[in-house]
Amino acid sequence: MLVGGARLGKVVVGGARLGTVVVGGARLGTVVVFEEVSPLITSCLDGYSVCILAYGQTGSGKTYSMEGTPSDPGINQRALRLLLSKVGERSNSWEHQLSVSMVEIYNESLRDLLDSSSNTPLDIKMAPGGAGELYVPGLMQRNVQCMQDINKILELGHKQRATEQTNVNSHSSRSHALLILTAKGRETSTGICTTGKLYLVDLAGSERVSRSGAAGERLREAQCINRSLSALGDVFSALRSDQAYVPYRNSKLTYLLQEPLSRDGKALLLLQVSPTEKNASESLCSLRFGDRVRAVELGAPARRIEPPPLREQTETESLTGRGARNTSLRKRPINSGRLRIGLQ
């Protein structure tokens, strides 16, 4: 487990000792967390599918880590800002197009947070062509070219998200919120194209229904949240034991995250725990969940690479005297990757 810049030590909650982790408090701010995850974020420009999930009980700081405040922006805004900067740095050799979608999963229904004119639930479908890729028909995508674009998108998505009061949190997120960035790139010298994706996920709070005081509609929300988080745990368990079948389709959340949580993707779980003694039992449950996830091996991540169009490829061959050696759609690095966990 990691979050850089904080002290290294043992975590003891409720008498249970759960190994060596890196521990940080709210005083560190989101900048320290972001410094640790930024290399993972920028790898989407190279064609990787990347996912960062904030997990923990209601009120433990997940939304603060992902959205932040005007004076201390969270991972979402910092990630988009960093990617825009990297695109500018690479402009001499690469052409990039960045587009952003924002969705929430509320009561197992998928809703577009950037389309204020429609509340029609969306569906997840298999893309035509037989490549096994998923897409969401009708999901709005907005191009990002400057900070003004970023601010407008994040502000609209924040306003649209479902929140309600519970006994645990006066402004509790009642849905999973996902910011999905698609990075399309083209290397100008070779014509080779890449497509990477970045999923930034603020999960709804894991909590016992008895503690949250949920009833009526709040009870239904809590049950849907807990079922989807349980489905996420089932996916991690299947990956950890290297099962041939991984139950991605058991919830909208895991189905939408199938690509980055597959053995070709990169993932990091940012584990949030409350420092107060009254939340010790919930913190212990979160730490046990993180301890199980830490053992997951996703394998060698794969880049999504497409060879240049035939005409462009022929021109390159005539100039260099040789053809491209690797025209596969997926390119794997040598080193395998472990699903990492950050604890805050």
N, C-alpha and C positions, 0 to 999 in steps of 0.2 A: 504494500500500500504506500502511496506517496503523495505528498504535497511539499514541494521544496521550500526551503527557507525556515522551516519550523523545527522544533526540537524533536529528537528521536527518542522514543521510550516505549514503555509497556503500557497498554491500555487495560485497566481493570474496571469493570462495570458489574455491579451486583455480585461481586465475588468471583466472577469468571475471568480468567486470563486468556487473552486471544492473540498472543504472539506480538511480534515487533511491528510497529506501525509508525508513521510520521504524523504527528499531531499538530494541528494549528487552531488558533482561536479566531474569532471575528476581527480582532485587532489587526490581523495580517492584511485584511482587505482582499478584494478579488484579483488584484494585480499579481500577487504571489502565486495564486492558483493558476492564473492564466500563463505565467511564465513556464510552468511545468507542462501545460497541455499544448502550448503553441506549436511545437514541432509536429505533433500529431495533426493539428488543424491544417497546417500548410501542406501536408502531404496529399490533401485532396486535389491540389493543383497538378499533381503528377499522375492523377488517374486512379487514386485509391478511394475506397468507400470507407468512411470514418464515422464513428458514432461516439458521442460523449453523453452519458446519462447521469443526472443528479438524482440520487436515491436517498430517502430517509423519511422520518415521520413528519407529520404536519407541524410546521413552525420551526423546523430545524435549520432553515436557511437555504433551501434548494432554489427558490425563485430569486433570492438575493444573489446567489452565486451565478445564476444564468442571466438574469436581467439587470441586477445591480441597482444603483441609484444614479441620479443625474451627476453627482459629484464623484461617484465610484462605479463606473459602468461594469456590467457583468460580462460573462464569457461571450454571450451572443454578440453584443456590439463590438467588443474587442476583437473577436474573430473576424467579423466582416471588415473591420478597419484594417486589420493585419493583412487579410487576403487582397484588399484593394492596393495596399502598399506593395505587396509582393508582385502583383500583376504589373504594376508600374516599373518595378526593378527588372522584370524579365521581358519588357516590351521590345527590346532589340532582337530577341530570338524567338519569342513566343507571342501568339495572339490568344487572348483569353476572353471568354464571355461568362460573367457570373449572373445567375438568376436565383431568386429566393422565393420559397413558399413557406407559409405558416399554417399549421393545422392543429386542431385539438381533438382528442378522443374523449368524448363525454358520454357516459352511459353506453359505451361500446358503439357509439356513432361517430363517424369521422366528419368534421366540419372545417370548412375553409375559413381561416381567421382573416384573410385579406379580401374576402368578398362579403361586404356588409349588406349587399342587396339580396342575398339568398341564405336561407337556413337549411336548404336541402342536403340531407346526408350524402356523403360521397362514398364510393366503393373502391376497393383495391382490386385490380385486374392484372392478368398476365398480358404482357406486351406481345403484339403479333410479331411473328418472325421466328418463333421457336427457340429464342436465346434464353428463355427462362427468366427474363427481367420483369419486374413489377412496375406498374404505374397507376396513377389515380386520375381517371378521366374527369375533365372539368376543373381540375385544381388550378387555381390562378398562380402564375409565375411572373414575378416582376424583376426586370433587369436592374442590376446594381452597378452604378458607375461613379458615385460620389457619396460623401457622408450625408448629404441631404436625403438621398434615396434611402439610406440605411435608417435614418431617424424616422422618416415617414412610415416605413414598413413596420419597424418595431413598435412605434406608438399605436398604429392601427391594430396590430396583433394583440397588444396588451389590453386595449380597450375591449376587444371582442371576447376575451377568455372568460370562462365561467368561474366565478368565485362566490363563496357564501361563508357565513359565520358558523363556527362550531365551538364546542366547549374547549377545544385544544387551540384554535386559532381564530381570531376575529375576522381574518381575511383569507380564508382557506381556499386554495386552488382545488376545484372539484373535477379537474380534467387533467389529462396528460397533454402538455404543449410541446410541439415539435417545430423547430426551425430547420428547414431543409434547403441547403444550398447546393446547386448544381454548377460545377466548374467545367466548362468545355474549353479545351486548349488545342492549339495547332502550332507545331514547330515550323517556323518559316523556312528553314533550310532543307528539311526533308519532307514536309507535308504530313508527317505523322500526327494523328489526332488522339487526344486523350479525353476521357470523361470521368470526372471524380465527383463524389458526393460527400457532403458533410451534414450529419444529423446531430443537432443540439437539442437534447431532450430534458425538459423539466417535468419529472414524473409527479403525479399527484401523491399526496402524503400517505405513507403506509401507517395504519393505526388500527387499534382495536375499536370496534364499533361501540363497546361499552364505555370507553374513555371519551370518545368524541361526542357522545350524547346524540348521535344521529337518529332521526325519526322521520317517517314519511318519505318525502322526496330526498332528504339528506341521507336517509338509510339506504335507499336504492343507489344513490351515488356512491356511498361507501362500499357497498357490496360489489358494484361494478369495478371500482378502483382495486379492491382487494383481489378480485378474480383475475384481473389483467396482470397485477403484480405477481400473483401466483403463477400465471402462465409464463411470465418472464423468468421466474425461478426455474420452471420446468425446462425452458430452453437452455438455460445455463447448465442445469443438471445433465441434460442430454449431451451437450457439448463437452462437459467435463469427463463423462464416462465414454466419450467417443462413440455414441450410438449412431447407427446407420440412419435412423429416422429421428429428426428433430421437430418437435411439434410447434412450428412457427404459426400455423393457421389456427391455433386455439384462441387467439385474441387478435383484435385489430392492431394493437400495439406491437406485438411480436411479428405479425405478418408484414406490417409496414417497415419494420426494422430487419427484415430477413436478410437483406444484402449486407449491411455492415456487421450483423451478428453471425454471419456465416463464416466458414473456415477460410474464406478469401478476404474477409474484412479486417478492420482495426477497430478496437473498442476500448473505452475507459469508463469505469464506474466511479463517479465522484460521490463518496459515501458521506452523508451529512448526519451528525448526531447532536442532540441537545446536551448542553453542559449541566442542566439542572438535575438535582437528585430525584425529583418527582417523576422524571421521564426515564429513569434508569432502566426499567423493564423494556421500554420501547427501544432505547439505545442498544440494549443487549441484543434484541432481535435483529436490529439493523446490522450490528457488528457480526453476528453469526451469519447473516445473509452474505455480507461482504467476504467473510472468511471462506465461504463455499465458492463464491464467484472467483476469488483469487486463484483458485486451482485450475481454472479453465484455460485450455490451450486452444487458440483459434488456428494455429498453424501459420504457414507462410502467406502473408497478404499478397493479393494479386492486383496489378494495375490493369485498368481497362484501356487498351491501346488499339487503335484502328489504323491500318496502313493507309498511305495516301491514295487518292483516286488514281486509276490506271494511267491516265494521261500524265498526271503529275509525277507518278512513279517512273514512267518511261523517260520523262525529261531528266529526272534525277539520275537515272542509270546512265544516260548518254553523257551527262556532265562528269560523273564520277568514274564511269567505266565498270561499275558493278551494281548489282541490285541490292535491295535491302535484305539483310540476313534474317531478320525476325519480323514476320508479318502476322504473328498470332494475336488474337484479341486479348489474351491475358498474359502478362509477363510477371513472373514470380521472382522475388529476390531470394538469395540463398538462405538468409536467416529466418527462422520461424519467430512468431510473435506470441506473447502471453497477454491475455486480457488483463489490463492493469486496473488497480483500484486506488483512487485518491481518497483520503479521509480528511474531512474538515470539521 
